[in-house]
Amino acid sequence: MLNKRIVSSLILFFFILATMFVDWLTAVVVIIFTIAGLYEFFTMLENKGISIYKYFGIAMGTIIPVSILMRFELTKTWELSFIVLALVILMLMQFRRRENSGAIVGISTTIFGVLYISWFLSFMIKIRYLPCGLGLFATVIIITKLGDIGAYLVGMRFGKTPLFPRISPKKSIEGAIGGLLFSVLGALSCKGLMGLAYVHLIFIGVFLGILGQLGDLSESLMKRDCQIKDSSNLVPGIGGVLDLVDSLLFTAPAFYFYMSIVLR
């Protein structure tokens, strides 16, 4: 399993490295990951027995990153207006159903999937489109993924104290501390990419390190609820696309807003 994880990680690393230098190509990759993540999420819910609007949710979720790729911005908060519109359409679709059972859960989980996966992950495109976006895009990936790697390696070698056994039995406090340290080291190593003072870098490392682990735990909670180990088996040794980007779903929006303020 470890060998598969290493091979998959190296392939993904070189794939991202090969596409990140062209902003629109980066956006296309994020869109592909978004569609795959939405499909996995809605499939999990279907297997749990929740009646959802799977393909409508995937379509609505795809529009958000595509519009950012096309640099469409009707208003600065148009994404939320779009989600409200999607909610109205979902209500109209529900009126056509013969049964009322599960209406609230189906509508709520569909909108949640669009918000949680599509909207949050679309901030990776927004980061790439910022001034010095290439360096910032690389930075958020380095900090977040080094945190994942550190938590895995330290937890595997030294982990003894369970972190949240109800949610993820294999995660440990030692691993969480190791992941946080790796995130800080990752932030410090990105000084040349951001040009910020060390105080800023340490804060970003700690902040994103914590958020990344919360993102990982949040997906683990949902998988536990659906009684599955991985969101899919698409990526050998890692699981699915959601297992790959779960930590980025929390770090990308926070990093974008933080850097938007710093770059003013």
C-alpha positions in Angstrom: 0.0 0.0 0.0 2.8 2.4 0.9 4.6 1.7 -2.5 1.3 2.3 -4.4 0.9 5.6 -2.4 4.4 6.7 -3.3 4.0 5.9 -7.0 0.6 7.6 -7.2 1.9 10.6 -5.4 4.9 10.9 -7.8 2.7 10.6 -10.8 0.3 13.3 -9.5 3.2 15.5 -8.6 4.7 15.5 -12.1 1.2 15.9 -13.6 0.5 19.0 -11.5 4.0 20.3 -12.2 3.5 19.9 -15.9 0.2 21.8 -16.0 0.6 24.5 -13.4 2.7 26.9 -15.5 -0.3 27.7 -17.8 -3.1 29.3 -15.8 -6.0 28.1 -18.0 -4.5 24.6 -18.1 -4.4 24.6 -14.3 -8.1 25.7 -14.3 -9.0 22.8 -16.6 -7.2 20.3 -14.2 -9.1 21.8 -11.2 -12.4 21.4 -13.2 -11.6 17.7 -13.9 -10.9 17.1 -10.2 -14.1 19.0 -9.3 -16.3 16.8 -11.5 -14.6 13.6 -10.2 -15.0 14.8 -6.6 -18.7 15.6 -7.1 -19.3 12.3 -8.7 -17.6 10.4 -5.8 -19.5 12.5 -3.2 -22.9 12.0 -4.8 -22.2 8.3 -5.4 -21.4 7.9 -1.7 -24.8 9.4 -0.8 -26.6 7.3 -3.3 -25.1 4.2 -1.8 -26.2 5.3 1.6 -29.7 5.4 0.3 -30.2 9.2 0.0 -32.3 10.3 -2.9 -30.3 13.1 -4.4 -30.1 15.1 -7.7 -26.8 13.6 -8.7 -26.3 14.9 -12.3 -28.0 18.2 -11.6 -25.5 18.7 -8.7 -22.6 17.8 -10.9 -23.7 20.2 -13.7 -24.3 23.0 -11.2 -21.0 22.3 -9.5 -19.1 22.4 -12.8 -20.5 25.8 -13.8 -18.7 27.5 -10.9 -15.1 26.6 -11.8 -15.8 26.9 -15.6 -17.1 30.5 -15.1 -13.9 31.4 -13.2 -11.9 29.9 -16.1 -13.8 32.1 -18.5 -13.3 35.0 -16.1 -17.0 35.5 -15.8 -18.0 37.7 -12.8 -21.4 39.2 -12.8 -20.9 40.4 -9.2 -18.2 39.8 -6.6 -20.6 37.4 -4.8 -22.2 35.9 -7.9 -21.4 32.4 -6.8 -23.7 32.6 -3.8 -26.4 34.1 -6.0 -25.9 31.2 -8.4 -26.3 28.7 -5.5 -29.5 30.4 -4.4 -30.8 30.0 -8.0 -29.7 26.3 -7.9 -31.7 25.9 -4.7 -34.8 27.4 -6.4 -34.4 25.0 -9.3 -34.0 22.0 -7.0 -37.3 23.0 -5.2 -39.1 23.1 -8.6 -37.6 19.7 -9.5 -38.9 18.3 -6.2 -42.4 19.5 -7.0 -42.4 17.0 -9.9 -41.6 14.0 -7.7 -44.5 11.8 -6.7 -43.2 11.3 -3.1 -42.3 13.9 -0.5 -40.2 11.6 1.6 -36.5 12.6 1.8 -37.1 16.0 0.1 -35.2 18.0 2.7 -32.2 15.6 2.8 -32.0 15.3 -0.9 -32.1 19.1 -1.6 -29.8 19.9 1.3 -27.1 17.3 0.5 -27.1 18.3 -3.2 -26.5 22.0 -2.3 -23.9 21.0 0.3 -22.0 19.0 -2.3 -21.8 22.0 -4.7 -20.7 24.2 -1.8 -18.2 21.8 -0.2 -16.5 20.5 -3.3 -17.1 22.8 -6.2 -17.1 26.2 -4.6 -14.3 25.5 -2.1 -12.0 23.8 -4.7 -12.7 26.6 -7.3 -10.5 28.8 -5.0 -7.5 27.0 -6.4 -8.2 28.6 -9.8 -8.7 32.0 -8.1 -5.3 31.6 -6.4 -3.7 30.8 -9.7 -5.2 34.0 -11.2 -3.9 36.2 -8.4 -0.7 38.4 -9.0 2.2 36.0 -8.7 -0.4 33.3 -8.9 2.0 30.5 -9.9 4.0 30.8 -6.8 0.9 31.1 -4.6 -0.7 28.1 -6.2 2.5 26.0 -5.6 2.7 27.3 -2.0 -0.8 26.2 -1.0 -0.2 22.8 -2.4 3.2 22.4 -0.8 2.0 23.5 2.7 -1.2 21.4 2.5 0.3 18.3 1.1 3.4 18.4 3.3 1.0 18.5 6.2 -0.7 15.4 4.9 2.6 13.6 4.3 4.0 14.6 7.7 0.8 13.4 9.5 1.0 10.1 7.7 4.7 9.4 8.2 4.9 10.6 11.8 1.6 8.9 12.7 2.7 5.6 11.1 6.1 5.7 12.9 5.3 7.3 16.3 1.5 7.4 16.5 0.2 6.0 19.8 -2.4 8.4 21.1 -5.7 8.4 19.1 -6.8 11.8 17.9 -10.5 11.1 17.1 -11.0 7.3 17.2 -14.8 7.7 16.5 -14.0 9.5 13.2 -10.7 8.0 12.1 -9.2 5.3 14.2 -5.7 5.4 12.6 -5.1 9.2 13.1 -3.1 10.1 16.1 -2.1 13.2 18.1 1.5 12.5 17.3 0.7 12.4 13.6 -1.3 15.6 13.9 1.6 17.4 15.5 4.0 16.0 12.9 1.7 17.2 10.1 1.6 20.7 11.6 5.4 20.9 11.8 5.7 19.7 8.2 3.2 22.4 7.2 5.3 25.1 8.9 8.4 23.8 7.3 6.6 23.8 4.0 5.6 27.5 4.5 9.1 28.5 5.4 10.5 26.7 2.3 8.1 28.9 0.2 9.6 32.2 1.2 11.1 32.7 -2.2 7.7 32.1 -3.8 5.8 34.6 -1.6 8.4 37.0 -0.4 6.8 37.4 3.0 8.4 37.8 6.4 9.0 34.7 8.5 6.2 35.8 10.9 3.7 35.7 8.1 5.1 32.3 6.9 4.9 30.7 10.3 1.4 31.9 10.8 0.3 30.7 7.3 2.0 27.3 8.0 0.2 26.8 11.3 -3.1 28.2 10.0 -3.2 26.1 6.9 -1.8 23.1 8.7 -4.7 23.1 11.2 -7.3 23.7 8.4 -5.8 20.9 6.3 -6.2 18.4 9.1 -9.7 19.6 9.7 -10.5 19.1 6.1 -9.2 15.6 6.2 -11.1 14.8 9.4 -14.3 16.3 7.9 -14.1 13.9 4.9 -13.4 11.0 7.2 -16.5 11.9 9.2 -18.6 11.7 6.0 -17.0 8.5 4.9 -17.6 7.0 8.4 -21.3 8.0 8.1 -21.5 6.3 4.6 -19.6 3.3 6.1 -16.8 3.3 3.5 -13.0 3.5 3.8 -12.2 5.5 0.6 -14.4 7.8 -1.6 -13.4 5.5 -4.6 -10.5 3.4 -5.8 -9.5 5.7 -8.6 -6.0 6.6 -7.2 -4.1 3.4 -6.1 -2.8 3.6 -2.6 -4.7 6.9 -1.9 -8.3 6.2 -2.7 -10.4 8.7 -4.6 -10.2 12.3 -5.7 -12.0 13.4 -2.6 -9.3 11.6 -0.5 -6.7 13.5 -2.5 -8.2 17.0 -2.2 -10.0 16.9 1.1 -7.4 19.0 2.9 -7.3 21.5 0.1 -11.0 22.1 0.3 -10.4 24.0 3.6 -7.0 25.5 2.9 -7.6 27.0 -0.6 -10.4 29.4 0.4 -8.6 30.5 3.6 -5.3 31.1 1.7 -7.0 33.0 -1.1 -8.7 35.4 1.3 -5.6 35.9 3.4 -3.4 36.6 0.3 -6.0 38.8 -1.2 -5.7 41.0 1.9 -1.9 40.8 2.0 -1.5 41.7 -1.7 -3.6 44.9 -1.5 
